[in-house]
């Protein structure tokens, strides 16, 4: 696999008409991967950086999938007596259905089945974020996406996404071949790495979008945490 340049091959999950049980299994395995390879920990790091000392927060995830990131944030907040309301946006109704079944989010979440750019907020979120979402898009599409996140978040936004890296590619390919029972995960997990970014590519995306300050940090395992704060 030549990872010098990004792959633009579409992932299976981006296709229409995937049976609901297959999407459910995919979401469950992604939650497991995020838990054990540190993805949820990176999400909490980005959230904490923007939260600071607030005791009441409205956080929105675009491309929320099955809601596992929002569950992680909610549990973290409740342990610290922070009042949290979540908004989850996903274009796939099946993903929203999975998120609606998360008991930890009951009464604390608004779910929107929509392209994120067409979503309408009753109240603007304090924090907007995405996790393993940006690599689904072209650089041109991401120009509009990061501007949208900036314009619609009161405090700021963060991104948790993959570094394009050969070791990461073959490691996740090997792990999913051995342990995954989802054809979606087996195909899409290594492809997601091939669709990921190098730091210099992120810097160009934000420069082209007109950002003058952005914090990009590498995180284990082979991810970047990108944080933007207003002011």
Buried (B, 14 or more C-beta within 10 A) or exposed (E): EEBEEBBEEEBBBEEEEBEEEBBBBBBBBBBBBBEEBBBBBBBBBBBEBBBEEBEEBBBBBBBBBBBBBBBBBBBBBEEEEBEBBBBBBBBBEBBBBBBBEBEBBEEBBBBBBBEBEEBEBEEEBBBBBBBBBBBBBEBEEBBEBBEBBBEBBEBBBBBBBBBBBEEBBEBBBEBBEEEBEBEBBBBBBBBBBBBBBBEEBBBEBBEEBEBEEBEBBEBEBBBBBBBBBEE
